[in-house]
Amino acid sequence: PEAQPTALPHEITLPPEILAIVGDPEYGEYLASECQTCHRSDGSDQGIPSITGWPTEDFVLAMHAYKQKLRTNPVMQNYAGRLTDEEIAALAAYFAGL
């Protein structure tokens, strides 16, 4: 069965300086290979939600929610927990452009 949605509106508030980081999409593409072991780059949803075409702020907020363990997926908590703010911004910029 499909997992229950984990997104909650305004589940996390980040300082403006984190949201203002402009990510490098080329660096995000380099980092994205690990994401794409589960999430499909073509945007299809085959049991794992699509992350392509997301607005950058939504992506950043979601990743920080996993990093702070406000979202419950342990795989995503582990992955997000080791990313820097700049790496999250880079991934957000890359996936927003797909």
Backbone torsions as a table, in degrees:
resi	resn	phi	psi	omega
1	PRO	NA	152.5	178.4
2	GLU	-69.5	149.7	179.0
3	ALA	-73.3	152.0	174.6
4	GLN	-66.4	144.6	177.3
5	PRO	-59.6	140.5	-179.6
6	THR	-105.5	-8.4	-177.6
7	ALA	-79.1	133.4	174.7
8	LEU	-125.7	137.4	179.6
9	PRO	-60.2	132.7	176.4
10	HIS	53.1	43.4	-179.2
11	GLU	-73.8	-15.0	-177.1
12	ILE	-148.1	144.8	174.4
13	THR	-118.4	126.9	-179.6
14	LEU	-111.6	150.9	175.7
15	PRO	-60.9	145.8	-178.3
16	PRO	-56.4	-31.4	-178.4
17	GLU	-67.4	-28.4	176.3
18	ILE	-73.2	-43.8	179.3
19	LEU	-68.1	-21.0	-178.7
20	ALA	-84.1	-9.3	-179.9
21	ILE	-64.8	125.9	178.2
22	VAL	-94.3	115.4	-176.9
23	GLY	-79.4	150.2	176.8
24	ASP	-91.2	109.7	-176.5
25	PRO	-61.6	-30.6	178.2
26	GLU	-67.2	-41.2	175.6
27	TYR	-65.9	-39.2	176.9
28	GLY	-60.5	-39.1	177.5
29	GLU	-62.7	-40.8	177.5
30	TYR	-61.0	-44.0	-179.0
31	LEU	-73.3	-23.9	-170.2
32	ALA	-69.3	-15.3	-176.0
33	SER	-59.0	-36.5	178.5
34	GLU	-68.8	-38.9	177.5
35	CYS	-61.3	-38.4	-173.4
36	GLN	-80.4	3.7	169.9
37	THR	-72.8	-23.8	177.9
38	CYS	-116.2	-49.7	-178.1
39	HIS	-83.4	133.8	-176.7
40	ARG	-85.0	133.2	-178.8
41	SER	-70.3	-18.4	178.7
42	ASP	-82.4	-0.3	176.3
43	GLY	85.6	-0.9	179.9
44	SER	-74.7	154.0	-178.5
45	ASP	-114.9	103.9	179.2
46	GLN	-115.8	54.0	-179.6
47	GLY	97.9	-19.2	175.4
48	ILE	-114.4	125.8	-176.2
49	PRO	-59.2	146.5	175.5
50	SER	-71.7	144.0	175.0
51	ILE	-122.7	6.7	179.3
52	THR	-81.1	142.2	177.2
53	GLY	76.3	8.2	178.4
54	TRP	-68.8	144.5	169.1
55	PRO	-59.4	140.2	-174.7
56	THR	-57.2	-41.0	-178.1
57	GLU	-63.8	-39.9	178.4
58	ASP	-62.7	-42.2	179.5
59	PHE	-63.1	-47.2	-180.0
60	VAL	-60.7	-45.6	179.5
61	LEU	-61.3	-43.4	180.0
62	ALA	-63.0	-45.7	-178.5
63	MET	-64.5	-39.1	177.8
64	HIS	-70.1	-30.9	175.4
65	ALA	-65.1	-39.3	174.2
66	TYR	-66.9	-42.3	-178.6
67	LYS	-59.7	-37.6	179.7
68	GLN	-90.7	7.2	177.2
69	LYS	62.1	30.0	173.9
70	LEU	-84.2	-22.7	170.4
71	ARG	-104.4	145.4	-163.1
72	THR	-95.7	-4.1	-178.2
73	ASN	-69.3	113.9	-175.4
74	PRO	-65.3	-30.7	177.7
75	VAL	-66.2	-46.6	179.4
76	MET	-68.0	-36.7	176.1
77	GLN	-59.3	-43.8	-179.5
78	ASN	-64.6	-47.1	-178.2
79	TYR	-65.7	-51.7	-177.9
80	ALA	-63.8	-32.7	-177.8
81	GLY	-63.4	-21.2	-179.6
82	ARG	-104.2	4.5	177.9
83	LEU	-90.7	144.0	173.1
84	THR	-81.9	168.1	176.9
85	ASP	-59.8	-39.0	-179.6
86	GLU	-67.6	-38.0	178.0
87	GLU	-67.5	-40.5	176.5
88	ILE	-62.0	-43.1	178.8
89	ALA	-63.1	-38.9	179.1
90	ALA	-65.6	-43.9	177.1
91	LEU	-62.7	-41.7	179.0
92	ALA	-60.6	-43.0	179.8
93	ALA	-65.6	-40.4	179.4
94	TYR	-65.2	-52.1	-175.9
95	PHE	-69.9	-27.1	176.5
96	ALA	-64.7	-30.6	-177.7
97	GLY	-85.9	-4.6	-179.7
98	LEU	-84.7	NA	NA
